[in-house]
């Protein structure tokens, strides 16, 4: 199940509130690696959205799937399969 950016932000805020409410003597596992994963995942989703938008703009300006595929470093078929249904 994919979560929206808003749902992720709300969950992160809830986590911060709960963590801030813990007494000082409570011990818990270091979750910095998990936080790094979550932050990186968020950046990847944002970058993918920007890339999809860039592909849509290129298509709207008449660029071929061959040219877009070259810019992406993939085959024309791979570019088209990934983005054709996401761009008008």
C-alpha positions as CSV (number, residue, x, y, z in Angstrom):
1,X,0.0,0.0,0.0
2,X,1.4,3.4,-1.0
3,X,1.0,6.3,1.3
4,X,0.5,9.9,0.2
5,X,3.1,12.5,1.2
6,X,0.5,14.0,3.6
7,X,0.0,10.6,5.3
8,X,3.8,10.2,5.7
9,X,4.1,13.7,7.1
10,X,1.3,13.1,9.6
11,X,2.9,9.8,10.7
12,X,6.3,11.5,11.1
13,X,4.7,14.3,13.2
14,X,3.0,11.7,15.4
15,X,6.3,9.9,15.9
16,X,8.1,13.1,16.9
17,X,5.3,13.9,19.4
18,X,5.4,10.5,20.9
19,X,9.2,10.5,21.1
20,X,9.2,14.0,22.8
21,X,6.6,12.7,25.4
22,X,8.8,9.8,26.5
23,X,10.3,10.1,30.0
24,X,14.1,10.8,30.1
25,X,14.9,7.4,31.6
26,X,13.3,5.3,28.9
27,X,15.7,3.4,26.7
28,X,14.9,2.6,23.1
29,X,16.7,1.3,20.0
30,X,18.6,3.5,17.7
31,X,16.4,4.0,14.7
32,X,18.6,6.4,12.8
33,X,19.1,3.8,10.0
34,X,15.3,3.5,9.6
35,X,14.9,7.3,9.6
36,X,17.6,7.5,6.9
37,X,15.6,4.9,4.8
38,X,12.4,6.9,5.3
39,X,14.0,10.2,4.4
40,X,15.7,8.7,1.3
41,X,12.5,7.1,0.2
42,X,10.7,10.4,0.4
43,X,13.4,12.0,-1.7
44,X,13.2,9.2,-4.3
45,X,9.4,9.7,-4.6
46,X,9.8,13.4,-5.0
47,X,12.5,13.0,-7.6
48,X,10.4,10.4,-9.5
49,X,7.5,12.9,-9.5
50,X,9.8,15.6,-10.9
51,X,11.2,13.2,-13.5
52,X,7.7,12.2,-14.6
53,X,6.8,15.9,-15.0
54,X,9.9,16.5,-17.0
55,X,9.0,13.6,-19.3
56,X,5.5,15.0,-19.7
57,X,6.9,18.5,-20.6
58,X,9.3,16.9,-23.1
59,X,6.4,15.0,-24.8
60,X,4.2,18.1,-24.8
61,X,7.0,19.9,-26.7
62,X,7.1,17.2,-29.3
63,X,10.2,15.2,-28.2
64,X,10.1,11.6,-29.3
65,X,10.3,8.6,-27.0
66,X,13.7,7.8,-28.6
67,X,15.1,11.2,-27.5
68,X,13.5,10.9,-24.0
69,X,14.9,7.3,-23.7
70,X,18.4,8.6,-24.6
71,X,18.2,11.3,-21.9
72,X,17.0,8.6,-19.4
73,X,19.7,6.2,-20.4
74,X,17.2,3.4,-21.2
75,X,15.6,1.9,-24.2
76,X,12.7,3.5,-26.0
77,X,10.5,0.6,-25.0
78,X,11.5,1.0,-21.3
79,X,10.8,4.7,-21.3
80,X,7.5,4.3,-23.0
81,X,6.4,1.5,-20.8
82,X,7.3,3.4,-17.7
83,X,5.9,6.9,-18.6
84,X,3.3,6.6,-21.5
85,X,0.4,6.0,-19.1
86,X,1.6,8.8,-16.7
87,X,1.8,11.6,-19.3
88,X,-0.9,12.9,-21.6
